[in-house]
Every structure is written in structure tokens, then in C-alpha cells.
Amino acid sequence: MAYRQYAAASNGGVFFNANIRQEIRLHPVTATYMPDRGRPDAVANPADTLSVSVADVLAAQARLRRFLPPTPLHYAERFGTWLKLENLQRTGSYKVRGALNAMLAALERGDERPVICASAGNHAQGVAWASHRLGVQAITVMPHGAPATKIAGVQHWGATVRQHGNSYDEAYAFARELAGQNGYRFLSAFDDPDVIAGQGTLGIELAPHAPDVVIVPIGGGGLASGVALALKSQGVRIIGAQVEGVDSMARAIRGDVREIDPVPTLADGVKVKIPGFITRRLCASLLDDVVIVREAELRETLVRLALEEHLIAEGAGALALAAGRRVAGKRKCAVVSGGNIDATVLSTLLSEVRPRPPRKPRQRNAERLRNRAVPAAQRTSKAELSQIPVTAAVEETLW
């Protein structure tokens, strides 16, 4: 089925070519093939067939453009990579896209129940901000040890904060229990079609800039799934990024679905033991590769972002850029997914981590640079250039 070009941006409209519909249908499977123990939302009704498509992403963009202006692109010259600055998003993270779209879609369907979620922090802030804007009651369950800045952000927007457990998965189980007892609507941080479609609007904003490869951090897989849906039909390679020892999605794509506890990491936003059911299938179908980053690389990249690019990112926010060092591409773009980092953590990193100096830029041919800037009819030949004093030639080139 063909779709006409669709104007989907807040200021003036950016046209996204969606002539090819990219749809992934998720058919029910047995628990032995897809063991999502403790995840009742993934298999709540096995008879249902779930689907997420480019059309859903375009519908999400139509909803969100009234609330969320596009975030900027920044070229990090020392890294040779474009950066999509979701750390400048309303709540300091891309998560508000999916939360707001899911809540708007629910209101369109007439579902006005209070919303409850489990989150390490960024999804909770997105739900809190969206509930404040839409007048919906929200409860967030966050694990003990969640960054203080993220807890404060949730409370600022008036959502109720409950802390439970020492990991996202423990907070998840408790939130599901509360939802069942009180009739709340549980809103997954990543394994929800409306959330995935909302995260995919980031890809629509990138499409007019024609990247050849986009690198995306992966926790549960919502962002990677949505961006891949939005850009795969444009011929863009989508590369996922995970941290060594916190790589549940990479293992699941390879067929290893064991529940292995994540190791401690600076990237708390992607510290997920079990990836989503929907997102797992989307990532397996659409991602070109998943790069595993060492913790030391992540820490160094975060510090370099602050010192060289003057950008504050949290651990998960620097993950895609750290992975980008191993990805080839003429127009690479890494998603800086969030900037909600505790001041104490940042100050410790800045005092302890000493990044290696960046590689010096290549020496460029002065004549070639000059010829690029001067019309062909006015260019000086090599013979003429050799007669010009060195100082004058250098000054002319610099001018």
C-alpha cells in the first residue's frame, strides 16, 4: 500500500517520504521460544496480533508536533559525527515522545484511566510531563538508587513517585501488581506500539538531513525500533549500541534469551534485563548491527562530550557516540538520548577521567582548498602560484 508524502513537523512541515510501508506483524509464539517471564503485558492476550508500521509513526508525529518542537542537530567535528540532541528535549530525554503519544492515543480511544509506569527515570519524567499537560493522573515506580535528578524531575511535574526494588525489573513487577489491583493503565517504557511509534518521530526529524547511518542506544529497544521503522525505507543503516555486560537485546537477537543480571554501569537508562517482546522482533528484523561498547569507552566519551563539545549527557546519552567510533559512514548521526545526569556523578567523572587527546586533523592541500573557494576562471595556475611569495600565498589561502 502506498502512502503519499506527509507533512510532519512543527515548524513549516518537513516532508517524509513514506511511499514504502514498513510493517512488522508480531504473531503469538510459545513461551519456550519467547520466554518473557514476569512480563504479562507481552503475552496478556496471545490471540491478538500486534503490529507497528510507518503509518503509526506518521500518526504519532501529527499528534506530537503541537507539543514538541524538533530537537537540533549538532556536528561534532572532533568525532566526525552528527549528534541528534535529545538531551535538549522537554524533559531532557527522548522518552517524552513515546509517553506523550501513548497517552494522547489512549485519550483518543476514550481511555482516561490513571497511568502507572516503571522506569529508571527518563520514562517516568516523560509520563509525568505528559500527564501534567493532559490532566491525567500518573504514578511512577522507580527503583532505589535511581538518580536524584530524575526523581526530582518526576516530582516537579506532579506525578506520584513510588520507589521499589533495586532494579528496573523489580520496579516493573511492582508497577504491574499495582496496575492490576487498582485498575490503572500500565504504560511500558518500550514494549508498547504507541510508545514505539512516538520514539520513531525522532527518525522522521532526521530524514530530511539524509544520514547514511544512524546509531541508537538500546535498553528495551523502543527507540531503536521506532527509528528503524521511520528510516529503514529510506535506505538508512540503523546500528544499535549497548554496553558490555548490559547487552540483553544483542543476545536476544542472536537467540540467547537467558535472564542475566546486568552489570553495574554508568548507562543506567539502558540497564534492562529482559528486552521487550515487540521491540525484540522489530530490532531483529530491522537493525543492521549492534555494537557493544566497553564501560571505559563510555566514560571517556561522556567526558569528551562535556569538555570538547560543551554538551551534558547522561551515560546512556553518550552510548551511541561511543559506538560510533567503530561505525563507518559519510554522514553518521548518533542519538544523544538524554542529559539527566546527577551533578555528583558528572563532577566525579570530570575529576577522574582523563580522555586521550583527539587525533589531529589532516593537513589539507592549500591549493585544493583555494580552488574550491575561487571560480575556475579566476584560479591561479601552479606556475603562477609558484611565483607568489610564500607569505602572500598563505594569506590569500586563509582569506
Secondary structure, DSSP 8 states (H G I E B T S, - for coil): -----EE--SSS--EE---S--EEEE----TTTS--TT-TTTTS-TT--EEEEHHHHHHHHHHHTTT-----EEEETTTTEEEEEGGGSTTSBTHHHHHHHHHHHHHHTT----EEEE-SSHHHHHHHHHHHHHT--EEEEE-TT--HHHHHHHHHTT-EEEE-SSSHHHHHHHHHHHHHHHT-EE--SSSSHHHHHHHHHHHHHHGGG--SEEEEE-SSSHHHHHHHHHHGGGT-EEEEEEETTB-HHHHHHTT----------S-GGG--SS--HHHHHHHHHH-SEEEEE-HHHHHHHHHHHHHHS-----TGGGHHHHHHTT---SSEEEEE-B----HHHHHHHHHH-------------HHHHHHHHS-GGG---HHHHHTS-HHHHHHHHH-
